[in-house]
């Protein structure tokens, strides 16, 4: 029979795997969509007579890669970092800290 700690560890492991799966799905969509946008832009511009290198080095070609990549970076940091700044432990510590400050302020004015 499993005890509570085994169930909690299993639940935590499943959440971690689901988060990793979400990140890899995000990465796959990022690569597929941005590659398609790049190909469409290069093919579309060459159809209208522009050279290959002209639109290739234009900012609009890589703007989506860049800004979406920033979001993907933060997603990866959240999923794979061992110690997140805003984890549940951090939240609980902040709540305890504010409750203690409030208690001290209340006692100070009694």
N, C-alpha and C positions, 0 to 999 in steps of 0.2 A: 504494500500500500504506500502510495506517495504521500509525503508530508507537505506541509504548506510551502516550505522553502524550495522544494523541487518544482512545485507548480509555479511559484513566482519566477524561478529561474527559467523555466520553459516559456512562460509568457513573455519575459524580457527578451529571451533569445528570438522568439517569433517576431516580436516588434522590431528587433534589430535587423532580422532577415528581410522583413517587409520594407523597412526603410532603405536597405541596400538595393532591393529590387526596384523600388521607386526611383532611386538615383540612377541605376543603370538604364531604366526605361527613359528617364529624362535625358540621359546622355545619348541614347540611341536616337530619340526624336530630334535632339539638337543636331546631331551629325547628319541625319537624313534630310531634314528640312533645309538646313543651311547649305548643304551640298547641292540640293535641287535649286535653291534660290541663286546660288553662284553660277551653276550651269545655265539656268534660264537667262540670267543677266548677260553672261558672256556670249551665249548663242544669239540672244535677242539683239544685242548691240552690234555683233558682227554682221547680222542680217541687214542692219541699216547702214553698213559701210564703215563702221568704226574699226580701228585696229584692235587686236587682242589685248595688248598691254595698256591701252588707254582706260577702258572700263575696269580692267583687272585691278589697277592700283587706286581707283577712285574710292573715297571714304564710304560711299553708300554701299559698295560691294561688301565691305567688312563690318559695317555698323551693327547689323543684326548679330553677326558672329561675336563681336566685342561685347555688346550690352547683354545679350542672352548668356554669353560666357561668364559674365560677372555673376549673374544669378545662379548659373550652374556651379560656379566655384563655391559660393556660399552654401548651396545645397550639399555639395560634397564635404565641405568642412563640417556641416552640421551632422551628417551621417557618419563620417569616418573619424572625427576628432574624438579622442578618448575623454577629454574633459571639456564639455561645452560651458560657455559662460552662463548661459541661461537655462541650465538643466533644472530638474526638479529639486535637487539638493540646494542649488543656488536660490531658487524661489523660497524654499522653506527657511533657509538661513536669513534671507531678507525679511521675511514675515516675522521671524523670531526677533530680529534686530529692531524692527519698528515697534513691535509690541513691547519690548523691553524699554525702548526710548519713551513710549507713551506712558508706561507704568512709572518710570522715573520722573517724568514731567508731572504726572498726577500727584505723586507722593511729595514732590517738591513744593507744591502749593497747598498742602494740607496744614 
